[in-house]
Amino acid sequence: MSAAQDHDANATKRALRWLLTGQIALALGLIIIDIGPAVPRFLSPSSQPELDLRTSPGDQTRRYRTRDPSNPGPGIDPDMPSRLRAEEVDVDGTTALQLRGAIAPGDASRIVDELRSTAPATLLLDSPGGSVSDALEIGRAVRELGAETRLLDNAVCLSACPYIFVGGVKRSISENARIGVHQHAFGESTILPAFLAVEDIQRGQAEVLMHLDTMGIDLRIMGPAMATPADEIYILTSDELVTWNVTSD
């Protein structure tokens, strides 16, 4: 190889190294821009009270730990299943279908099949939430079947779970049960540049709004939902449940 050829080869290698370094730097910059605003929340977790503390009007926001969807904090049964389980149970001499556990991605197909095969008149819920898209699909199936949804004593219906609950043609909640809402993440990946994630977020929010509207729910419920960070949960008061038509009696 001549000196000139050797010089050209070295120049090409240097250019490729600079190009690769620049691409890596750009990727890291986009990731930092995307997750940067959330870093303070990772370093300083929510200071809200834990889930096991009672709420009252004006004091309704509680900490919601996102690390384990089946156990977002004290006050949730530590044996809560990591995905939805369907089980027939007896309630006051009547058979009902209970859905209990976190809503894992892919649960909708299995649970919808179960609903259609059993056609329950009453659906009992106890779930800390999980996959929004799966909850929306299950909620639509509940409405199609004309089932009633209920929360018994000490049951929870948090995060994405209310989208199943509002599918009931009749909806009721026991005094010691809790329904809570907050912001959701949409899209398959959370580490995306913001400009790429916006479309997924907008599409997801639109689907949620259409679902609530179709189910006859007052869209004012989205106020506290969109104002409450994902690591917190806003527990609805009995007045809000009635005023916003979340419960029907």
C-alpha positions in Angstrom: 0.0 0.0 0.0 1.4 3.4 -1.0 1.8 6.2 1.5 -1.1 8.1 -0.1 -3.4 5.0 0.1 -2.4 4.5 3.7 -3.2 8.1 4.5 -6.6 7.9 2.9 -7.4 4.7 4.8 -6.5 6.3 8.1 -8.5 9.3 7.2 -11.5 7.1 6.5 -11.2 5.3 9.8 -11.0 8.6 11.7 -14.1 9.8 9.9 -16.0 6.7 10.7 -14.9 6.9 14.4 -16.1 10.5 14.5 -19.4 9.6 12.8 -20.0 6.7 15.2 -19.1 8.9 18.2 -21.4 11.6 17.0 -24.3 9.1 16.6 -23.8 7.8 20.1 -23.7 11.3 21.5 -26.9 12.2 19.7 -28.7 9.1 21.0 -27.6 9.8 24.5 -28.6 13.4 24.2 -32.1 12.5 23.0 -32.5 10.0 25.9 -31.4 12.6 28.4 -33.8 15.1 26.9 -36.6 12.5 27.1 -36.0 11.2 30.7 -34.3 14.3 32.1 -37.5 15.9 33.6 -38.3 12.6 35.4 -34.8 12.2 37.0 -35.7 14.4 40.1 -38.7 12.1 40.8 -36.5 9.0 40.6 -34.0 10.6 43.0 -36.7 11.9 45.3 -39.7 9.6 45.4 -43.2 10.9 46.1 -43.6 12.3 49.6 -47.3 11.5 49.6 -48.7 9.3 52.4 -48.8 5.6 51.8 -51.9 3.8 50.3 -52.9 2.3 53.6 -53.8 5.7 55.1 -57.4 6.8 54.9 -58.3 9.7 52.6 -60.7 12.6 53.1 -61.9 15.3 50.7 -58.9 17.5 49.9 -56.5 14.8 51.1 -56.9 12.2 48.4 -53.5 11.7 46.9 -51.4 8.7 48.0 -48.1 7.3 47.0 -48.2 4.6 44.3 -45.1 2.5 43.9 -44.7 1.6 40.2 -41.9 -1.0 40.5 -44.3 -3.9 41.1 -47.7 -3.4 39.5 -49.3 -6.1 41.7 -48.1 -4.4 44.9 -48.0 -0.6 44.6 -47.7 0.0 48.3 -49.0 -0.8 51.8 -52.8 -1.4 51.9 -52.7 -3.7 48.9 -52.9 -7.4 49.6 -49.2 -8.7 49.3 -50.6 -11.9 47.8 -52.2 -9.9 44.9 -51.6 -11.9 41.7 -49.2 -10.4 39.2 -51.8 -10.8 36.4 -55.6 -11.0 36.3 -57.2 -14.2 37.6 -60.9 -15.0 36.9 -62.7 -17.1 39.6 -66.3 -17.8 40.2 -67.4 -16.8 43.8 -70.6 -16.9 45.8 -72.0 -13.5 46.8 -75.1 -13.5 48.9 -76.2 -16.8 47.4 -75.5 -15.7 43.8 -72.6 -16.7 41.6 -70.4 -13.9 40.4 -67.1 -13.7 38.5 -64.2 -12.1 40.3 -61.3 -10.5 38.5 -58.4 -10.1 40.8 -54.7 -9.1 40.3 -52.6 -6.7 38.3 -53.6 -6.2 34.6 -50.7 -7.6 32.7 -50.1 -7.0 29.0 -52.0 -9.7 27.1 -54.5 -10.4 29.8 -57.4 -9.0 27.7 -57.6 -11.9 25.2 -57.8 -14.5 28.0 -60.2 -12.5 30.2 -62.5 -11.6 27.4 -62.8 -15.2 26.4 -63.6 -16.1 30.0 -66.3 -13.4 30.2 -67.9 -14.6 27.0 -67.9 -18.2 28.0 -69.3 -17.6 31.5 -71.5 -14.5 30.7 -71.6 -13.4 34.4 -74.4 -11.1 35.5 -72.0 -9.6 38.2 -68.3 -8.9 37.9 -66.3 -8.3 41.1 -63.0 -6.3 40.7 -60.0 -6.1 42.9 -57.0 -4.8 41.0 -54.2 -2.2 41.5 -54.1 -1.6 37.7 -51.6 -2.2 35.0 -52.0 -2.3 31.2 -54.3 0.5 29.9 -55.0 -1.1 26.5 -55.9 -4.4 28.1 -58.2 -2.7 30.6 -60.0 -0.8 27.9 -60.6 -4.0 25.9 -62.0 -5.8 28.9 -64.2 -2.8 29.8 -65.7 -2.9 26.4 -66.4 -6.6 26.6 -68.1 -6.1 30.0 -70.4 -3.5 28.6 -71.3 -5.7 25.6 -72.3 -8.5 27.9 -74.4 -6.2 30.0 -72.8 -7.2 33.3 -72.9 -5.3 36.6 -69.5 -4.3 38.2 -68.9 -4.2 41.9 -66.2 -3.5 44.5 -66.7 -5.4 47.8 -65.2 -4.3 51.1 -61.5 -3.5 51.1 -61.2 -4.1 47.3 -59.2 -1.7 45.2 -59.6 -0.5 41.6 -56.7 1.7 40.8 -54.8 3.1 37.7 -56.2 1.3 34.6 -58.7 -0.8 36.6 -61.5 1.9 36.5 -61.7 1.4 32.7 -63.0 -2.1 33.4 -65.2 -0.9 36.2 -67.0 1.7 34.1 -67.9 -1.0 31.6 -70.6 -2.2 34.0 -74.2 -1.3 33.1 -74.7 -1.0 36.9 -71.7 0.0 39.1 -71.4 0.0 42.8 -68.7 0.2 45.4 -68.6 -0.7 49.1 -67.8 1.9 51.7 -64.3 0.6 52.4 -63.3 0.0 48.8 -61.2 2.5 46.8 -61.2 3.7 43.2 -58.1 5.7 42.1 -56.8 7.4 39.0 -53.5 8.9 37.8 -51.4 9.6 34.7 -50.6 6.6 32.4 -47.7 5.7 30.2 -48.5 4.7 26.6 -46.5 3.0 23.9 -44.3 -0.1 24.1 -41.1 1.7 25.1 -40.6 4.4 27.7 -37.1 5.3 26.6 -38.0 7.2 23.4 -37.2 10.7 22.4 -40.1 13.0 23.4 -41.0 13.9 19.9 -41.5 10.2 19.0 -43.5 9.5 22.1 -46.0 12.3 21.7 -48.0 10.6 19.1 -48.4 7.4 21.2 -49.4 9.5 24.2 -52.0 11.5 22.3 -53.4 8.4 20.7 -53.7 6.6 24.1 -55.3 9.6 25.8 -57.8 9.9 23.0 -58.7 6.3 23.3 -59.2 6.7 27.1 -61.4 9.8 26.6 -63.6 8.0 24.0 -63.9 5.0 26.2 -65.1 7.1 29.2 -67.5 9.1 27.0 -68.9 5.9 25.5 -69.5 4.5 29.0 -71.3 7.6 30.0 -68.7 8.9 32.5 -68.3 12.6 33.2 -65.0 13.6 31.6 -64.2 15.9 34.5 -62.7 12.7 36.0 -59.7 13.3 33.7 -58.8 16.5 35.6 -57.3 14.7 38.7 -56.2 11.8 36.5 -54.0 13.9 34.3 -52.8 16.1 37.2 -51.6 13.2 39.3 -48.1 11.7 38.5 -47.7 8.0 37.8 -46.0 7.5 41.2 -49.1 8.8 43.0 -52.8 7.9 42.9 -55.8 10.1 43.4 -58.6 8.3 45.4 -62.0 9.4 44.3 -64.4 10.6 47.0 -68.0 9.2 47.3 -69.3 12.5 46.0 -67.0 12.4 43.0 -68.0 8.8 42.2 -71.6 9.8 42.1 -71.2 13.3 40.5 -69.0 12.0 37.7 -71.3 8.9 37.1 -68.5 6.4 38.0 -71.0 4.6 40.2 -74.7 4.3 39.2 -76.3 3.9 42.6 
